[in-house]
Amino acid sequence: MKIRELRKPKRPPPPPPPPPSQPMLPPIIKSKKRTRQPADPKPVVKRAKINNGYKVTLDELGWKEVSMPDRLDDVEGFYGLEEIDGVDVEIDGSGRVEYKGARKGKKDKKEEKEAVDDEDEWGGIKNDCDSGKEVISKKARKGEKKAAPAKSEKQQKKAKRLKSEDSKLGGSFALLSDEDEDVFLPAWNSLNLSLPTLRALSKLNFNTPTPIQSSAIPEIVAGHDLIGKASTGSGKTLAFGIPILEYYLSRPHKISKTKEGAEEKLPVALILSPTRELAHQLHAHLKALTAYAPDMSIVSVTGGLSLQKQIRKLTERGGVDVIVATPGRLWEVVSEGQGWIAKLRRGLRFLVVDEADRLLQEGHFKEVEEVMNLLGRRGAESEGEGEGEGDIDEDEYFRRRNSVKGSSQEQVTGRQTLVFSATFHKGLQQKLTGKGGKKGLGGDLMGEKESMEYLLKKLKFKDRAPKFIDANPVGQLAERLREGIIECGATEKDLYLYYLLLRYPSKTLIFTNSITSVNRLSPLLTNLNLPAHPLHSKMIQKARLRSLERFSSPTYPNSILIATDVAARGLDIQNVDLIIHYHLPRTADTYVHRSGRTARGVDARGVSILLCSPEEVIGVRRLVAKVHGPESLSTARYAMRSFDADRKLVTRLKRRVELAKKVADCQIEKTKKGHEDEWLKAAAEDLGVEYNSDGFTGNGGSGGAAAGKRGKGRRKRRETAATATKAEVASWRAELAGLLKEKVNAGFSTKYLTAGNVNLAQALVNDEGMSASFLGLEERRVVDEVGM
Ligand SMILES: Nc1ncnc2c1ncn2[C@@H]1O[C@H](COP(=O)(O)OP(=O)(O)OP(=O)(O)O)[C@@H](O)[C@H]1O
């Protein structure tokens, strides 16, 4: 309802009737009064086209919002525009104005509903815990609404199923039930947490703190800067989330005055995230944690969604307490003016840099640095702004906090910088300090000393020596992760990929090194009847979120996400069983983060399989040495071993993959051609010349210079795809459909492949399919070749 309420003012009384001789005016109505948004006096302008219809009041008409640009800086006094078709304006004998026209019909209501749904933005890993209640997803809400008057047994079952699906969708962060229950969490006792925090932990069923949580929380609540390193999926979000919540609960909010004199809370914490998806997830997780602090306002500020809408959210509940942001969008927000720099400087108690090594990498670092600069160091700027460091409440807070067992005894005040990651990157340090760096070092995982030096230099810590906590000094990978390698030819990767997906159906995340590969594999797997969804940075934000939502859905336990490394960091999707590295990751830390999308949280298992072509063998050995240490190549039991695929079975699947590829290539060519045509048409229009697609195809066509570089095989395939007739494509489709209907005999058991659901993690634990060798080499030779 928000959009409607915000944009539609309370309808003014009908205008006084015009004199009968006056021509009928189309109802362009300027609202003088708005019910909401007192701070924004801009009126809504309504525009109507006249037609026939029923007699209705203005409110009953099906007004449609006209989309407006996000920024309306130079449209003085103009708030929004709504229009309507099919309305007659009539004046009766007494001079009363009547509107005859399209009553708000089903379609309009549907559109209104969609607009509201749009506001929800992120429907995937989501919990709205404002009220401390379990929230049912849009889909579930729909289901419940329909069933509301008198639920049949079937409807009740459906609602129950949807509710349970939704709670699974929220992963471990979905609240369990709404019933009040005693909080009994002895394992958390030593951290001296407040009741709202404990109640949320209890509802989340988080009975014991993870190692990073037990060691980081006391240090943070004692006021220290902190660098936290812990393996993927080990609960770093709550390691900083809990202290932020504790601080919020134990201190009165800082208030500032807006220009209009209204009171506004100042933000307590700013959390920076390298990707939009991670920011949305952090937001959802913090909402779940703060379920019993319903006044705490947490807002995510990320690119790809409306800037104005996000700015509105930052102010609409009397200010914001926690901002989760990607640096670029945050920069846009503060650049809008509205005093955000001052608000952040005065209010911020915590600056969290999540996935720090990634955020400080080239491409992101400039923006992060700008954000750091504008925040300055608290204390320096506080003098003139009336927010002293020695604030009495703050002292009280730390006196109480320093009694927490296990924390350092020194009292520290001032804005804390908290830095978290599973990996810290070595090449990065050299790059940013301008020293260059030896080739091949990029992606090395840093030791404690190096990480500290680098971070101390780049981040404006308050403490001279921030606490460094390494919860997993031995490895960055989750304990229950099993790793394997499949050796195959570069052109056979699609075939082996299909083999893995068919042989071990499970929630699978496939990582590639390029957007082109995502765009190619997505239709290929779909043609093979596999539920595959793409994700890369060039997709529009809504499509990105939709793909993630579908992949996360518990309704499809075997769904597949094909992604670039935009999905490598931080994403916490429940029940991901299998990670496939279609391409060798460019750095060791990327491998760690990609693989960390499985085997997350307490007790979870998962498998990571790397498809390795002969050209990648040396790179894989180096990778293993970096991730598991050089000694891992010389032990009797390799950390990462070759996985023996059933070659017979692979051969049986070959024709399917060939056909699916051919059809996918044609689909891609067709889309490309469509885009080229559109582009050329627009260019021709700009030039004022007539567009004739035949005349242009030669220049912009599919067999250009770029394609020429990609090798004979691919060029040939593209040519075939570009010239394939409809009949040919139809015959490939038909043949493929026939093959997909046939059962594939797995050979190794009486079961047919499509019927089986083999647990790959279990299979690997049992050594099923695992070769005793590492990339087929003897121990000594491996060590020699890697040069360790
Ligand atoms: N105390 C806890 N008890 C049980 N499960 C927990 C606890 N804390 C966190 N988790 C679970 O661990 C999962 C991973 O947590 P989180 O996303 O914070 O990991 P992370 O360390 O930030 O991982 P990454 O390095 O990949 O970003 C969450 O889904 C949550 O279910």
The ligand as an SDF file (V2000), in Angstrom:
LIG
                    3D

 31 33  0  0  0  0  0  0  0  0999 V2000
   25.5960  -19.5720   16.9470 N   0  0  0  0  0  0  0  0  0  0  0  0
   25.1440  -20.1950   15.8730 C   0  0  0  0  0  0  0  0  0  0  0  0
   24.5920  -21.4220   15.9970 N   0  0  0  0  0  0  0  0  0  0  0  0
   24.1410  -22.0820   14.9060 C   0  0  0  0  0  0  0  0  0  0  0  0
   24.1980  -21.5970   13.6670 N   0  0  0  0  0  0  0  0  0  0  0  0
   24.7350  -20.3810   13.4970 C   0  0  0  0  0  0  0  0  0  0  0  0
   25.2160  -19.6040   14.5810 C   0  0  0  0  0  0  0  0  0  0  0  0
   25.6750  -18.4360   14.0940 N   0  0  0  0  0  0  0  0  0  0  0  0
   25.4780  -18.4710   12.7740 C   0  0  0  0  0  0  0  0  0  0  0  0
   24.9250  -19.6370   12.4030 N   0  0  0  0  0  0  0  0  0  0  0  0
   24.6190  -20.1410   11.0700 C   0  0  0  0  0  0  0  0  0  0  0  0
   25.7720  -20.0880   10.2560 O   0  0  0  0  0  0  0  0  0  0  0  0
   25.4050  -19.6900    8.9460 C   0  0  0  0  0  0  0  0  0  0  0  0
   26.5630  -18.8750    8.3950 C   0  0  0  0  0  0  0  0  0  0  0  0
   26.6830  -17.6680    9.0970 O   0  0  0  0  0  0  0  0  0  0  0  0
   27.3130  -16.3820    8.4050 P   0  0  0  0  0  0  0  0  0  0  0  0
   26.6190  -16.0940    7.1240 O   0  0  0  0  0  0  0  0  0  0  0  0
   27.3620  -15.3160    9.4210 O   0  0  0  0  0  0  0  0  0  0  0  0
   28.7730  -16.9530    8.0850 O   0  0  0  0  0  0  0  0  0  0  0  0
   30.1010  -16.1710    7.6660 P   0  0  0  0  0  0  0  0  0  0  0  0
   31.1490  -16.6050    8.6110 O   0  0  0  0  0  0  0  0  0  0  0  0
   29.8310  -14.7140    7.5640 O   0  0  0  0  0  0  0  0  0  0  0  0
   30.3840  -16.8120    6.2560 O   0  0  0  0  0  0  0  0  0  0  0  0
   31.1520  -16.1750    4.9750 P   0  0  0  0  0  0  0  0  0  0  0  0
   32.6040  -16.1340    5.3000 O   0  0  0  0  0  0  0  0  0  0  0  0
   30.8590  -17.1340    3.8900 O   0  0  0  0  0  0  0  0  0  0  0  0
   30.5660  -14.8300    4.7610 O   0  0  0  0  0  0  0  0  0  0  0  0
   24.1050  -18.9370    9.0930 C   0  0  0  0  0  0  0  0  0  0  0  0
   23.1550  -19.3220    8.1630 O   0  0  0  0  0  0  0  0  0  0  0  0
   23.5520  -19.4090   10.3860 C   0  0  0  0  0  0  0  0  0  0  0  0
   22.6210  -20.3820   10.0800 O   0  0  0  0  0  0  0  0  0  0  0  0
  1  2  1  0
  2  3  1  0
  2  7  2  0
  3  4  2  0
  4  5  1  0
  5  6  2  0
  6  7  1  0
  6 10  1  0
  7  8  1  0
  8  9  2  0
  9 10  1  0
 10 11  1  0
 11 12  1  0
 11 30  1  0
 12 13  1  0
 13 14  1  0
 13 28  1  0
 14 15  1  0
 15 16  1  0
 16 17  2  0
 16 18  1  0
 16 19  1  0
 19 20  1  0
 20 21  2  0
 20 22  1  0
 20 23  1  0
 23 24  1  0
 24 25  2  0
 24 26  1  0
 24 27  1  0
 28 29  1  0
 28 30  1  0
 30 31  1  0
M  END
$$$$
